[in-house]
Each structure stands twice: as structure tokens, then as C-alpha cells.
Amino acid sequence: MIEKSETLKAWAAGIVDGEGTLTIKSSGRDRKYLQMLVAIGNTDGRMIDTVHRNWGGYIHGKTAEYLTTSKAVASRPAYIVWFSDYDEIKSLLIDILPYLKTKQDHALVLLAALLTVGRPEEGMKRRKQGVLELLRPFYEKIEELDFRIHAPESPIQKMLTGKPKRSYS
């Protein structure tokens, strides 16, 4: 296990707050499959590589070695590091939780879901009925948090404009 400095943890929390997604997503036929997921996307390959080297996950797109080449930086492609593994999500969230500002509630919901569901057994599918029933309240809470952040009447909208977003309905 890599020992991480408090500075690195705080830096990663800032990256997750600004560029990250902490969610429980539904997919599959009839949206019956629920998966806990943390994703961080950015055009700075060095940033994605640093997160990847310290917390794991897998990089969607190019290899870690390609991310730091001058060609990758010059063309500004977007890279994403995905975390769907129980241990990697837990490790990342525990490390950055004290430093998160905007997504701390999301992180707490994901950690509670991880602890409730527990580590999946070898070959266990998350679509098993018992697991789905356990994850459903956490999925709904994440949706509620997302709506609160993006709602037209959100405190963020009021702060930025001094008034709520106008509705034309």
C-alpha cells in the first residue's frame, strides 16, 4: 500500500470536487443493475496518471505512459480514471473525505453503501436481488443530491446570479 501525504489527499479531494463523479448508476436491461462508481475526467493526463498511480482504478482511453507524452498534452484529449472496485473506492474516499467540500455528501453515501453491501464475493453479481434492495436507498439518495446541486432553484444558482434561474414553463 502506498503511503500518501495529507497534501496529496487534499489535492485529490480538490480534483474530485471539481472534476469527479461519485455515483451509483443504473444500467442493464430495465435498469435493474446498480453499480457504485467514482470517475475523474480531465484533459491533463499527468493529473489522471497521478490519481491512477496512487489509488488505482483504470484509465479509459490511453495508457498511463501515453498520458504524459507531449503529443497527448498538445492534442488535449480527455482522459477518465474509473473506480468500480470495492477496495479502490473505499481507499480513495476514506483518504479524501476530510478534504471534500462540494461532494462530501456523495462520498458519505457511497461509503455507507459500501459498508452496507460489503465486499462482493468472488463471482457475485451486483444484480442479485438482495444487493439491489440494499443499494436502492443509496441510489435514490445520490439522485436527490444530484438534483439538489443542479436544480434551477439551487443555492448555487442564487449565489452566482443573485436570483433563481427563470423558468419559461
Secondary structure by P-SEA (a helix, b strand, c coil): cccccaaaaaaaaaaaacccccccccccccccbbbbbbbbbcccaaaaaaaaacbbbbbccccccccccaaaaaabbbbbbbbccaaaaaaaaaaccccccccaaaaaaaaaaaaaacccccccccccaaaaaaaaaaaaaaaaaaaaaaccccaaaaaaccccccccc
